[in-house]
Each structure stands twice: as C-alpha cells, then as structure tokens.
Amino acid sequence: MEDIRLAAVCMRSVAGDFGANAQSILESIGRAKASGADLVVFPEMSLSGYSMDAVPRGLSLESEEVGRVLDASDGIAVCFGFADDRGHIAQAVAEDGEIAGVYRKTHLGFREAERMRPGDSLDVIRTSVADIGIQLCWESHFPEITRTYAIRGADIVLMPTASGLAPDRRAEVWGRILPARAYDNSVFVASCNAAGDNGLGVVFGGGAMVYDPVGRLVAESRGTEGGMLLADLHGGILEEIRGGDGYRSMRKPHYLARRRPELYENRWGLRFHGIRRRPV
C-alpha cells in the first residue's frame, strides 16, 4: 500500500430518507476530495439510515441512490452502507464509478438477527489505493474477522458503526478493542460512527478513530455533531513489518508469519453455546 489520506465521516442519516442521506454523502465526498483524501468511509447504513425499529426499504446496487454515490466516486474510493434488497446490512466500496466490492454483515446483533439476514463471506475488497476488509459495528469484538482479512492480504480494516454509546464511553471501548485488532494483525484499523437523531428518536454518538499496524492512535474525534476526520496512513510501515525485519526480528514482528495453524484446529468440540470444559 502506498501512503494514502483517509477521511472518516461521522454523519447524521435519517432512516428511510435516501435522497437527503445521499446528498449528505455526496457533499462529504466533495469535501474529502478537496482535502486530498484517497479513501472516504461512512458509517453503517449511512445511505439508508440505521434503524431496527422500522428497517428502511432495501436498496439494490442498481438503485438511483447507490448510482449517485457511484458517480461521485470518480478519483476516490468510497465506503458506504445501506440495507440491501436481499435483507442484508451491506457496506459497499465504490471507486471510479464502479462497485469494487460489497460486504454483507456476517455477525448480526440481537435485534438485527430478528429482522435481517447474515452474510456469509469475508472477502478482501481490492482497490487502487488499498486492499480493504470491512467489519461492522459490534463485529469489532470478533478478532477472527480481522485475522481472516489480514491473512487474506488486507492493508486496512474499516469498521463503520451505528452506536448510541456516549462519546467518552464509546472511545473507552474502542480504545481497548481497535488497537488490539490493528497490532495483532499488522493492519490499519479505522472506525467512524453515525451521529445525531435518525428521525425516529434514536440518537447516535458520533466519533472516529484510526490506528496504525502497531496499534498507535493516528487520529481521533469525539464530537457528537458529526464531521470529518482526516488521517494520513503511511504504507511503508506495512512493508517494514511484512517484508522486512518483521519476519526475522522482534523489533517490528509480523505475528501472522509465525502462526502455527495446525495447533488452532477445533479438536475439542468447542461450541458457541456451552463450551465443553475439562473437569476441574
């Protein structure tokens, strides 16, 4: 990955108001381009507006609203979210007017599972600026997702969210989770949260954080009113870890290169509910 500038947008999206949400996304894309950004990421379901009380109508990749975002992606990679027409919580990446890839949320929250369908793949999305993995909102708590993307060659894992946590509480949670995902997997990690009222009385807390592949905080915002956080990501650190002394030294270790997958197989019948334990 070359050096890139990332723009992480915290925006208000009104549930079901696709036109207004699309216009807000387009305006933010314009500001990101003017700021020299190569990649801009928007919160979970930013185009639809996040709600599990009244799930917005699903959008197809051919819908007018998605097409407006695609048209605005000339010269920049854009990661944006919506409820799709197959019942998934989707996050797409567009570049130069085309869809580079779509992630469909694989680990649904409790209320989401009552209303939405889970996706079933963890594909790295290849763009001209970076190879991207996506995990949404509470999926940041699942280290296996980030690890899978890292093994498959992701440079950066984007974690768009729609969280109602208060800014300081949200920052405290992210401050424990996100640097671990970045450091253990030698990837950049960036998260941005929805902000403001969704039009149905649910208020999201805003905020964004970006970490580098050794778990250092690159940039942060905590405001609840929305806005754009810019972060310059230096791709050379990935080469240092993956292709240099990281294979041979503890100075900047590449942990993935020293894994022993043969030890990690599920030999003991571990289950999500009721993990078997050896007698004490």
C-alpha positions in Angstrom: 0.0 0.0 0.0 1.2 3.5 -0.9 0.8 6.4 1.5 -2.9 7.5 1.5 -5.1 10.0 3.1 -8.2 8.6 4.8 -11.4 10.6 5.5 -13.6 9.1 8.2 -17.1 10.8 8.2 -19.5 10.9 11.1 -22.8 11.9 9.7 -26.5 12.1 10.5 -28.6 9.7 8.4 -32.4 9.8 8.6 -34.0 6.3 8.4 -35.6 5.9 5.0 -34.7 9.4 3.7 -32.5 8.1 0.9 -32.4 11.3 -1.1 -31.2 13.5 1.9 -28.7 10.9 3.0 -27.3 10.6 -0.5 -26.9 14.3 -0.7 -25.1 14.4 2.6 -22.8 11.6 1.4 -22.1 13.5 -1.9 -21.3 16.7 0.0 -18.9 14.8 2.3 -17.2 13.1 -0.7 -16.7 16.6 -2.2 -15.0 17.8 1.0 -12.9 14.7 1.2 -11.7 15.2 -2.4 -10.9 18.8 -1.7 -8.9 17.7 1.4 -6.8 15.3 -0.8 -8.4 12.1 0.5 -7.9 8.9 -1.4 -10.4 6.9 0.6 -13.5 8.1 2.4 -15.6 5.9 4.8 -19.1 6.5 6.0 -21.0 4.9 9.0 -23.0 1.7 8.9 -26.2 2.1 6.8 -25.3 5.7 6.1 -27.3 5.8 2.9 -30.4 4.1 4.3 -30.2 5.5 7.8 -29.8 2.9 10.6 -33.0 1.6 12.3 -34.1 -1.8 13.5 -37.5 -0.4 14.7 -38.5 0.4 11.1 -36.0 -1.1 8.7 -35.7 1.1 5.6 -36.6 -0.3 2.2 -33.8 -2.3 0.8 -31.7 -0.8 -2.0 -30.2 -2.7 -4.9 -26.8 -1.9 -6.4 -28.7 -0.6 -9.4 -30.9 1.9 -7.4 -30.8 5.6 -8.1 -29.4 6.4 -4.7 -26.5 4.0 -5.0 -25.9 5.2 -8.5 -25.4 8.8 -7.2 -22.7 7.6 -4.9 -21.0 5.7 -7.6 -21.0 8.8 -9.9 -19.3 10.7 -7.1 -16.6 8.1 -6.6 -14.5 9.3 -9.6 -10.9 9.6 -8.4 -11.6 8.4 -4.8 -12.6 5.2 -3.1 -15.9 5.4 -1.1 -17.1 3.0 1.6 -20.8 3.5 2.4 -23.6 1.4 3.9 -27.2 0.6 3.3 -29.9 -2.1 3.9 -29.9 -4.1 0.6 -32.8 -5.6 -1.2 -31.9 -9.1 0.0 -32.3 -8.3 3.6 -28.7 -7.7 4.5 -26.8 -4.9 6.2 -24.4 -4.1 3.4 -21.3 -1.9 3.1 -20.1 -1.3 -0.4 -16.9 0.1 -1.7 -17.1 2.2 -4.9 -14.2 3.6 -7.0 -14.2 5.4 -10.3 -17.9 4.9 -10.8 -17.8 1.1 -10.2 -18.6 -1.2 -7.3 -15.3 -2.7 -6.2 -16.9 -5.0 -3.7 -19.7 -5.4 -1.1 -19.6 -6.7 2.4 -22.8 -8.1 4.0 -22.7 -8.2 7.8 -22.0 -11.7 8.9 -22.4 -11.3 12.7 -25.7 -9.7 13.4 -26.6 -8.0 16.7 -29.6 -9.4 18.7 -32.2 -7.1 17.2 -30.7 -7.2 13.8 -30.9 -11.0 13.8 -34.7 -10.7 14.2 -35.0 -8.6 11.1 -32.0 -9.0 8.8 -30.2 -11.9 7.1 -26.5 -12.6 7.8 -23.9 -12.5 5.1 -21.6 -15.5 4.6 -18.2 -14.3 3.3 -15.2 -12.3 4.4 -13.7 -11.1 1.1 -11.0 -8.5 0.9 -12.0 -5.7 -1.5 -9.2 -4.7 -3.8 -9.0 -1.0 -4.8 -6.2 1.1 -6.4 -5.4 2.7 -3.0 -5.6 -0.2 -0.6 -6.9 -3.8 0.0 -9.8 -3.4 2.3 -11.6 -5.6 4.9 -14.9 -4.5 6.5 -16.4 -5.4 9.8 -19.4 -3.5 11.1 -20.1 -2.1 14.5 -20.2 -4.8 17.2 -18.2 -7.1 14.8 -15.2 -5.3 16.0 -15.4 -7.6 19.1 -14.7 -10.6 16.9 -11.0 -11.0 16.4 -11.4 -13.8 13.9 -12.9 -11.4 11.4 -9.9 -9.1 11.4 -7.5 -12.1 11.5 -9.2 -13.6 8.4 -8.8 -10.3 6.5 -5.2 -9.9 7.5 -4.4 -13.5 6.3 -6.1 -12.7 3.0 -3.9 -9.7 2.5 -5.9 -6.7 3.7 -4.0 -3.4 4.3 -6.7 -1.7 6.2 -9.9 -2.9 8.0 -12.7 -0.4 8.1 -15.2 -0.7 11.0 -18.1 1.6 10.3 -20.6 1.7 13.2 -24.1 2.9 14.3 -23.6 3.1 18.1 -25.6 5.1 20.6 -22.9 5.0 23.2 -22.0 8.4 24.7 -18.7 9.7 23.2 -16.4 9.0 26.2 -17.9 5.5 26.7 -17.6 4.7 23.0 -14.0 6.0 22.9 -13.1 3.9 26.0 -14.5 0.7 24.4 -12.8 1.4 21.1 -9.6 2.3 22.9 -9.4 -1.3 24.1 -10.6 -3.1 21.0 -9.3 -1.3 18.0 -5.6 -1.1 18.8 -5.6 -4.8 19.6 -7.1 -5.6 16.2 -4.6 -3.4 14.5 -1.5 -4.6 16.3 -2.1 -8.3 16.4 -2.9 -8.4 12.7 -0.5 -5.8 11.3 -3.2 -3.8 9.6 -4.5 -0.2 9.8 -7.9 0.0 11.5 -10.4 2.8 11.1 -13.8 3.3 12.6 -16.4 6.0 12.2 -19.8 6.3 13.9 -23.2 7.6 12.9 -24.1 10.9 14.6 -27.3 12.6 15.7 -31.0 11.6 15.6 -32.1 9.1 13.0 -35.5 10.7 12.7 -37.2 8.0 14.8 -35.8 9.1 18.2 -32.6 7.1 18.2 -29.5 9.2 18.8 -26.1 8.1 17.7 -22.9 9.3 19.5 -20.5 10.2 16.6 -16.8 9.8 16.9 -14.0 8.3 14.8 -10.6 6.6 15.5 -7.8 5.4 13.3 -4.9 3.2 14.4 -1.7 2.1 12.6 -0.4 -1.5 12.3 1.5 -1.3 15.5 -1.6 -0.2 17.5 -0.7 3.5 17.7 -3.5 6.1 17.6 -3.2 8.1 14.3 -6.2 10.3 14.7 -9.4 10.7 16.8 -12.5 12.7 17.1 -15.2 12.5 19.8 -17.8 15.1 18.8 -21.4 14.1 18.7 -22.3 16.6 16.0 -20.7 14.8 13.1 -17.9 15.9 10.9 -14.9 14.5 9.0 -11.6 13.1 10.5 -8.6 13.1 8.2 -5.7 10.7 8.8 -2.5 10.1 6.8 -1.6 6.5 6.6 2.0 5.6 5.8 2.1 2.4 3.8 5.8 1.9 4.4 5.1 0.6 7.9 3.3 -2.4 6.3 6.3 -3.2 4.2 8.6 -2.9 7.2 6.5 -5.4 9.1 5.5 -7.8 6.3 8.6 -7.8 4.1 11.5 -6.6 6.2 12.8 -7.4 9.7 9.3 -8.3 10.8 9.9 -11.8 9.6 13.2 -12.2 11.5 13.2 -9.7 14.4 11.2 -8.8 17.5 11.6 -5.1 16.7 8.6 -4.9 14.5 7.3 -8.5 14.5 4.9 -9.8 11.9 2.9 -12.1 14.1 1.0 -13.7 11.3 4.2 -15.0 9.7 4.9 -17.0 12.9 1.5 -18.6 13.3 1.1 -22.4 13.7 -2.4 -23.0 12.3 -2.1 -26.8 12.9 -2.4 -26.0 16.6 -5.6 -24.0 16.3 -7.9 -26.6 14.9 -11.2 -27.2 16.7 -10.2 -30.6 18.2 -12.2 -30.4 21.4 -15.7 -29.9 20.1 -15.9 -26.2 21.2 -19.3 -24.7 20.6 -20.7 -21.2 20.8 -23.3 -22.3 23.4 -21.9 -24.5 26.3 -18.2 -24.7 25.6 -17.0 -28.1 26.8 -14.5 -27.9 29.6 -12.3 -30.5 31.1 -13.3 -31.5 34.7 -11.6 -29.4 37.4 
